[in-house]
């Protein structure tokens, strides 16, 4: 079992706020939030799928010795997956990683359309699926497609946790930073709710932005 993970700085893709607060400090805060919001004490007895995983959760779990049953990370940035598959996966059977070459105007403009994908690049079903700062950079079309794909990966009593930019004054969708596609993808709350329901999910809770937890608005959903 791996005891310490040192991550090259160029693989960290979090905001300056997260960098200043500390990757493992913010990672611990968010892991606790995901676990507690989905009805668990920690990750010790659940199988977790983290979509858009980056390196922060893995680094925090390893270096802070956080209880874990299993953690599967999906990521579109190939160098992150290459690093984690080399430095973590062979040394700790609790961790698995998959590269997913899907299109995103901000992070992977040459990738394949999410809507054309038949399945997520993972096998099995999970107790918790989490996405931190993923829907904040997705178009409505891709959001709906991703919600539908994840619906096929959740266990009957599982939970989906994801953050999003929500503006109650907005009716539909707005890509807010001109010249920087999908840097800040905002949704009206009712519109996001409609996408969630179309994809076969039921909303368990909607939660306000929480600066103390380094997160935007977030939803907890169950299979409908």
Secondary structure, 3 states (H helix, E strand, C coil): CCCCCCCCHHHCCCCHHHHHHCHHHHHHHHHHHHHHHCCCCCEEEEEEEEECCCCHHHHHHHHCCCCEEEEEEEECCHHHHHHHHHHCHHHCCCEEEEECCECECCCECCCECHHHCCCCCCCCCEEEEEECCCHHHCCHHHHHHHHHHHHCCEEEEEEEEEEEEECCCCCCEEECCCCCCCCCEEECHHHHHHHHHHCCEEEEEEECCEHHHCECEEEEEEEC
